[in-house]
């Protein structure tokens, strides 16, 4: 069981070496890429992917998938942006609380549908993805909330420097550390692995697999909600298509980092490395002069290869269960 908490050392080392090689290659083609200011900006962008990928990891560990994380972030980000526009003097604490509570509630909707109604998670979250996106349009009337309507405190929190690094990046690091500690030392964290690794055995051991799936969705939702505020504050605008399609990048970061799509295997270290790998590619391809069309092609090829490799290594021992929703009787 303990080996499920982390990626195996060779895999972590291999991905780390690949990231270093990628950085060196880009720096040769475009030396200013390693400028500290550029790296800080790139890490701010990647921090959003890191946070949401950590949340997605909780869901994947339980043999489920959450396709609505980006829509959750968009809806929550729009709500807090509208709240701040109407109540600019309320401060940041209500914004953070709304982000966490609302994101968690949206995640709970997914979790309860999967748990109580036994609907496959991919079906549930594909539906809620559309529902959340539709709600963004309804509550905003299709209008944007731009930086001129947001308070300075709302916008500047993510840009507060700490030891030369913006608070947004520190938030990504903090969430990763908390997730690491949660999975390593808490009973619930360890049970997430058990529930995903062998649901039948976990049920016989007294673990409520459905409840843990719901908990995983709530954790993912809370992080997505917080990321929604960070996203809006980072780019200074809230609109209906915020983070559109970003859920694919989130899942890809998990898979590249070694989280099994069959559940029960993976770790925070790998997820962070997977997010960094995708973040470097995203920020590097434009500066080396690659066409946007080729950027999409290269990113797609990287993700496809990573998914294929991950599926191949897991097929013999776990099989594919991402589309399944088995009823487990203790």
N, C-alpha and C positions, 0 to 999 in steps of 0.2 A: 504493500500500500504506500509506503513512504516514497517509493520512486515516482509515484504519481504527482507528488507535490511540485516537482521541478522537472524540467527537461533533463535528459541525460547529458552529462558533461560534454561528450563529443559534439552533440547537436548544438549546444549553447556556444561552444568554442567555434564550431564551423560557421554559425551565423554571425558571430562576432567578427571572425576573420573576413567574412564576406562584406560586412559593413565597412571594415577598415580598408579593404581593397577598393570598395566603391568610392569611399572618400578620397583615397589617393588618386584614383583614376580621374575623378571629377576635378580635383585640385590641379592635376597636370594639364587638363584641358582648359580649366578656368581658374587660375590661381586665386583670384579674389573670393572664391567660394568659401575658403577657410578663414576669411576675415571674421573676427569675433562678433562684429555687429550683424553680419549676415547669418552666422551660425545661431546667434541669439534669436533672431527673427524666425529662422527655420525651426528652431526648437519650440518656440511659441506655437507655431502652426501644428507641429507634431504632438504637442502636449494634449491638444484636443482629441487627436486620434488615440493617443495612449490611454487617456481616461475612459473613453467610450469602449475601447477594446478590452480594458480590464473588466468593465461591467459586462460586456458580452461574454467574456470568458466564464463568468459565474454560470450563465445560462447554458453555454456549450458543455460545461462539465456535467450537467444533469441530463444529457442527451436531448436537449432542446435547442432552439435557435430563436433569436429575437431580431426580426427584420424591421422592427418599428423604432429602433433606437434613434435614428436620425430624425424621424418624424416627431418623436417624443421631444427631442432637443429643439426642433423648430417650433412646436406648439408652446412649450414652456418658455422658450426664448421670446416669443411674441407676447405671451401673457405678461412676463416681467417687464418687457419693454413698454407695453401699454400702461402697466401699473406705474412705472417710473415716470412716464410722460405726464400722467395725471396727478401723481403725488411725488414730485421731485424732492420734497423736503423730508420724505419718510426715512431716508437713509438706506444703507446697504443691507442691514440685517433682515428686514422684511423680504427683500429681493432674494437673498440666499435661502431663507426659510420657504418662500413660495416655490423656488426652483426645486429644492429637495423634496418637499411634501408633494407637490404636483407631479414631479417626475416619478416618485415612488408610487403614487396613486395610479398613474397611467400604466406603470409596470405591473401593479397588482391586478389591473383589469386583465392583462395578458395571462398572468399567473393563475388567476382564479378560473378563467375559461379552460386553460390547459388542465388544471388540477381537478376541478369539480365536474366539468363536462367531458373530460377526456378527449378534447379536440386536439389534433396534432398541432404542435407549436408553430410550424411553418404556415399552416392555414390560418391560425389565429392572428399571428403577427402580420401576415400579408394583408389581412382585413383591417386590423387596427392601424397599419401604416397609412392606408387610404383614408380611414376615419380621421386620424390625427391631422393629416394634411388638409383634409376638408375643413376641419375645425379652425385651422390657422386662417384660412380664407374667410370663414364666417365671422370670426371675432374681430378680424382686422378690416373686413370689408374690401379686401384686396389691396388696401393701401399700405405703404411702407411706413415704418417708424425709423427716422434717420437720426443721426448723431445730434442734430440741432434740437431735437425734442427730448434728448436724454440728459440727465444731470451729469455734472463733471465727476461726481463720486461714482456714479454708475459706470461711466466709461473708463475711469482711471484706475479702478481697483486692480484690474488685470495687468496694468502697466506699472504698478508700484515696484521699484527696484529693491532687491534684497541680495546683497553680496554680488551685485552686478547682473543678476538674473531677474527677469520679471516674475511677478507673483503667479501669473498664469502657468509658467513652467514649473514653479515650485508646487503649485496645486497638483499638477500631473504626477510629480515625484511623490508627494504626500499620499495621494490616492493609491499609487502603486505600493508604497510601503505598508499602508494600512491593509490593503488586500493581501499582501504577502503574509503579514502577521495573522490576519484572520484565517487564511487557509492553513497556515502552518500550526497554529496553536489553539484555535477554537474548536469545540466539538462540532458546531454547525459546519464550519469550513471543511473539516475532515469528512463529515457525513456527505457533503456535496460530491466528493470523489467516490464514496461508497455507493451513493445513489446512481451515479452515472456509470460506474464500472460494472456493477451487477445489481440491477434493481430488485430482482427476485430475492437474492441473498440479503440485500439490505432490508427488505420488507420483513423477512423472517427474523432479522436481528432487531426488529422493533423500530426501524427507521421509516418515517412517513415520507415516502419518495415524492408524492404529489405536493406535500407541504413544502418540501425543500425546493422543488421546482418553482413554487410560488415565491419563496424567499429569494431565489436567484433572480427572478424577473423583477422583483421589487428593488433589489440592489442595483441591477442593471438600469432600471428606470430612474432611480435616484441620481445615479452618476450621469445619465443622459440629460436629466433635467438641469443639473448643475452645469453641465457642459453647454446646454442651450443658452444659459445666461452668459457664460464665458465667451461663447461664439459671438453673440450679439454685441457684447461689450468690446470684444477684440476687433471686430470689423466695423463697428459703429452703425449697424443697420439691421433691422428685423423685417423680413419679407416672407412671402409664402413659400418660396423655394429654398430657404436656408437649409444647408446640408443635404440637398437633394441628391440621392444616390450614395451618400456617404456611408450608409450601412454596409455596402459591399466592401469598402475599404476597411471598415471596422472588423468584419468577419475575416477578411483576408489577413489582417495583422495577426489575428488569433491563430489562424491556420498556419501561416508562415512561421509563427513562433512555437508551433508544435502542439497546440491544443487540438485534441482529437475531435473530429466531427461525430464520432461514435460515443463520446462522453467518457468521463472518468480519468482523463489524462491531460496533463498540461500544467503550466505554471506561469507566475507573474513575470519572471525573468525573461522567458521566451516571448511572451506577449509584448513586453517593452521593446525587445530587440526587433520583433516583427514590425512594430509601429515605427521604430527608428529607420528600419530598412526602407519601408514605403515612403516615409517622410523625406528621406534623402533623395530617393528617386524623384518624388514629386517636385522638390525644390531644385534638383540638379539638372533635369532634362531641359527646362527652359533656358537656363543660363549657358548651356553648351551649344545652344542654337538648334535644337531639335524641334521640328515642326510639331504643333499641337496634335496633329493627326497621328504622327509617329509616337508621340508621348502616350496617347491612349493605347496604341498598339503594344508598346513595350510594357506599360503597366499591366495590361491585360494578360500578356504572355507570362510575366513574372507571377501573377496571381494564379493563373491556370496551372503552371508547372508546380507551384507550391502546394496547391490543393491536390493535384494528382499524386505527388510524392507522399503527402500526408495520408491520403486515402489508401495508397498502396501499402504503407507500413502498418496500418491499422486493420486492414481487411481480414488478415488471417486470424487475429485474436479477438476482434470485436464485431466485425461486420458493420453494416451501415444501419443505423437506427434513427437517423435524423427525421425521417418521414413517418416513423412509427409512434404509436401512442398506446403502449401495452397497459392493460389493467393488471396491477400487481396486488395480489391478495396475501396479507401477512398470515 
